[in-house]
Amino acid sequence: MREREQEELMRQPRNQLVSRLAARRAGSAILIFLFTASGLACGGPIGPFPGGALSGTTGDPVISDWSFAETLETAQLETRPSDPHSVNTWFATIGDRLYVPTSMILGPKQPSERSWVSQVQADPRVRIRLGTTVYERSATRVDDLLEYEAARAALEARYEIAPEDRDPERVIWVYRLDPRSS
């Protein structure tokens, strides 16, 4: 609050001051409610804030070419089917393969410190929303060095991460999102 506003408040009778402060608090509460309600209504995360179950049209279980998704900046990843938890994430595609990384630039430096990663380790069933379509997948951590390097290179190229911008202390895991087996 600016100094002038504070002086004006001090000159007002106490009942007017109380009314004005109550109105401000009510306005803040309404904004918080609307923000929370809009987050629940959109069926997913908002910015850095996680969300719940993703909404959207169910996509085909097998995709032979993910290039249609290249126009999207981010995707939303849902974990923990019993109590859905969703986050915004980066992704990259190579032919029929879809990859998501753990944190590449922000957040915890150890993947296991991210809630979604521990949830995927406990249950690999995930859903990923690309645009308005939700795909049911199974997350598999990429352990093969050649596949990992190709996926990481695709992610770094897509999001313009130069080698000199890499954080040497950050551990990055990459997950491949495969079709769920029946």
N, C-alpha and C positions, 0 to 999 in steps of 0.2 A: 504494500500500500504506500502511496506517496505521502510525503510529509504534510502536504496541504489537506489531503483527504483525512488524515489522522486528526489534524486540528479541527476540521469541521465536525468530525464525529464527537470530539470531546465537548464541543459547544452545544450539541443537541441534548434535549432532555433524555433521561435514562430510558424511558419507555420507547422513544423513537429509535434509540441506539439498539435496544434489544430486538425490536421489530426488524430493523435493517439487517442485523447480524443473522437473525433467524431466516430471513428471506435468502440471504447468501448461502447459508447452509442447505436450505431446501433446494436451491438451484443446483448446488454441487451434488446433492444426493440424487436429483433427477438426472443429471448428466451421467453420473456413475451407473445408475439404473439403465439408462438408454444404451450406454456403451456395452454393459453386460448383456442386455437383452439382444442387442444387435449381434453380438458374438455368438449367442446361443442360436439365434435365428439363421445365421449364415452357415451353420453346420461345419465349423472348422475354426482354425486359429486366426487371430487377427494380429498381423505384424509379429512381434516377438512373444506374444501371449498365446499359450497353447489353448486348444479347443477340445471339443468332444468328437462325436461321430460325424463323419463327413457325409454330406448329402450330394446327390448328383445322379446322373444316369449311369447304370452299370455297364461297363465296357466289356468287350469280348475277352474271353480268358486267354486266348493266344494271339499275340501281335507279332507279325513278321517284320514290321518296319515301324519304328517309333519316330521317324523323322517328322511326322506331323506335329509333334510336341515341341519342336525346336523354336517355335515362335513364342513360347511361354517362358517367362523369366524364372518362375519358381513353381513348385508343386506343393501339395499338402500331403503329408504322410500320417496315416492313422495306425496306431499300435494298440495292443491290449484289447482284443475283441470283447472280453467280458466287461470292461469298463473303458470304452474308447477314449483315447488320448491322441490328439493330432497336433502336428507342428508344421510350420513352413520349412521347406528344404530346397536345396539346389538339386539338380539332377543332370545327367548326361545320358545320351543314347549312342550305342554303336550297333547298327543293324537291328537285330531282334532282341538286343539286350538293353536293359534300363538299369542305371546305377544311381545310387544316392550316397553321398559322403557323410561322415560324421562332421563335426565342425572343422571348416577349412581356415576360417579367419577370426571368428568371434566365439566367445563362450569358453567353456572348460577345455583345457589342453589335452586332457585324457578322455577318450571316448566313453569309457565306463562311467564317467561322471555325468553323462547326459541321461536323463530319465528315459527317453525313447529308446536309447541303445540298450539299456538294461532290460527294458520291456521286450525288445526284439530277441535278446538272448534267451529270455524265459519262454517266449512264444513267437516263432518267426512269421506267424500269419499277420500280414499288414494289408492295408488298402492305400492306394495312392490316387489322388485326384489331380488330373491334368485338365485344366479348363473346367468344364462342367461334367466331365466323365470320371467315374471312380472305377479303378481296376483292382480286383482282388489278387494279391500276390503273396509270395513267400520270400522273405528276406534271407539271403545267404551271404555271409561275410566272405569277401573275395580273399582267398589265401594264396592262390597261384600268382607268383611274382609277375609273369608276363601280362596276365589279365589285369592285375592290379595297376601296373604301370600304364597300360593302355587306357583303363578307365580314369585313372587320375589325370593323365594327360588330356583326355577329352574334357574332364571337368575344369581343369586349369585353362584350357583354350576357350571353353564356353564362357567362363566368368573372368577371363583376362587376368589371370594370376601369373605374374612373371616369376621366374625362378628366384630372383632376388627379393621378392615379396614374401617368400615362404618363411614361416616361423619355425626355426630349427627345433624348438622345444615342443611343438604341437604334433601329437600323434593323430594320424588320420586313418580311419578305417573306411573301406568302401563296401557297400552292400549291393549285390545284384538282386533285382526283384524279378523272380521267376514266376511262371504260372503256378498256381496251387495245384497239387496233385489231387485227384478225386478221391 
